[in-house]
Amino acid sequence: MIYKNAIHIWTIKLNTTYSNGDLEILNAQEKDKVFQFKTKKLQNDYVVSHAAVRKILASYLQINPRELLLVSKINQKPYLDLKQNLLSLQFNLSHSCEFALLAVTLDSPIGIDIEHIREVPQCLQLAKRFFSDKEHKYLSQCSSENQNLMFLKYWTAKEAFLKAKGLGITGYLHRHTFHFENDRVFIDKSLWQLTSLPIHPHYIATCAIENYATKQFSIFQYQNNKTCS
C-alpha cells in the first residue's frame, strides 16, 4: 500500500536470469522490443526490469500483472491507462549495469535516474556542450578527483528532472542550473526538488518530484514473485 505523502523506491537486481514467467507477463510490444537488443545481457536486463515494474505496479492496483495497461508514446515515458489507474499512480524506471530503480508515488509526476560511477572521458568538454555556464564553471574549478563524480551527479539530477517532466535530454540539459546541498538538489527558479538516494557505494541515483516537501522516501528491495504490501 502507498499513501499520498510517500515515495517508494524499488531496487531491482539485474544480475539474475529472467524466467519464462517474466517474459510471458510482458505485452506484445514489450516482447518485440526484447529481441531488438543485440546482446543477451541487454535482453535479460529489459525482461527482468519490465517484469518487475508490472508486478510491483499490479500489486498496488491489486490486479494481474498481465492485465496491466501501460501506455507508451514515442520518446515519452510510459504511464498507466487512466481507466485502470484508480490510485493515480505515477512511476518511472531507470537502470545501469547491475541495478534498476523504480520510483512510485501518487498524483505527482516523478523521475529517477541511476548511473554507475565510472570514468567519463572529456567530462569538462561534455559539460561545456550540455550544461549551463554556471555548472561548467563550477566543474572546471573542481579538483581532478572530484570532477568526474560531480559530472555524474549533475547528469543523474538532470535526467531525473527531465524524465519527471516527460522531456528528452536533447536540447534541455543546459536550460536549468542545479546546485547541491548535502543529499538535496535544487534547481534555479523552480519548485522542483531532487534527492540523492543511498542505493549503493558504486552508484549515483537521484529522484525528482515537484515540490515534494511533505513526501517521505522508503526504499525497498524487489524480490521476484513477491509483491509490496
Summary of the structure (lengths in Angstrom):
residues: 229
radius of gyration: 17.8
end to end distance: 5.4
largest distance: 52.5
contacts: 674
relative contact order: 0.18
helix: 33%
strand: 28%
